[in-house]
Amino acid sequence: MIRQLLYALITLLAFHYSSVAAQEYPNKPIKVVIPYAPGGPSDIFGRLLFQKINENTGYTFVIENKPGASANIGIQYVAKSNPDGYTLLLSSSAFVINPSLITNSGYDAIRDFAAISLPASSPNIIVVNPTFQAKNFKEFLSLIKKNPGRYDYSSPGSGTSPQLTAELLKLKANLDIKHISYNGGGPALQAVLSNDVPIGFAVLPPTVQQIVGGKVLGLAVTSGVRYPSLPDIPTVAESGFPEFEGETIQFLMAPAGTPKPIIQKLNQEVIKVFGNQEIRSKLSSMGFIVSLRTPEQSEQKIKLEVEKWAQVIKANKIQAD
């Protein structure tokens, strides 16, 4: 009984401490680590999000770009940081892919982090050079199947969300198409623009304007529903592959052990920002779909994403560049 009383007392004190900490939080700048170089989708999204939270609350955020090792350097840095709410991570889908892709990635996406929110995602998209023979997704599948091994596709790199989405489609549709890896989304898209590689699997944000301008042709998006800014482009799911989804998600995380009241406080500030329709429309035009999840819903989604991409990586024997 004494042990039970002590445990209850410790639990009560811990809850009291975390509640007080959340009330006082933040009393200094919050560092947000983005494990990519400046100018990429996560960096652009993160700067917009934290600027808006700053405008709403007065909280100070310091963005720190820590690229390298397929985002592992920045992710590991946050995993080992003090869980006090003053060091956060904003990462794309490398966060859930790397533990299966990279031997000894140095972190566990579920055990080493506390989810704040998965505030947005970007569908991946299949694009082709306008001179490519297939002009829609149905023609694309037919052409690839009639010519196994003949065509290549570009991606931002081995193990990236677009490349794994391509490999998932290869499994589902029984396609024989070769991967050409590039160092980032820009070079991969440029390869399609110049017709060095006729097909590309790309993230949507840097690709939208090229599609609107007629520089590349969009064949299908890999979200569950059509993308609002590109309503004429069908989804892979509606084109014969129900429940097919391959998206690049933005993960807002804190180190494991961060007090739950702080996690909840940050989650609510994210929800406030994206309750603004003007902000949602702006992000849509940039290639992002807003998603309002609780920390608990975010954790469940992370588990599903880790399992899904682990299966694709194992089935296709994919290795990092």
Buried (B, 14 or more C-beta within 10 A) or exposed (E): EEEEEEEEEEEEEEEEEBBEBBEEBBEEEBBBBBBBEEEBBBBBBBBBBBEBBBEEEEBEBEBBBBBEBBBBBBBBBBBEBEBBBBBBBBBBBBBBBBBBBBEEBBBEBBEBBBBBBBBBBBBBBBBBBEEBEBEBBBBBBEBBEEEEEEBBBBBBBBBBBBBBBBBBBBEBBEBEBEBBBBEBBBEBBBBBBEEEBBBBBBBBBBBBEBBEEEBBBBBBBBBBEBBEBBEEBBBBBBBEBEEBBBBBBBBBBBBBEBBEBBBBBBBEBBBEBBEEEEBBEEBBEBBBBBBBBBBEBBBEBBEEBBEBBBEBBEEBEBEBE
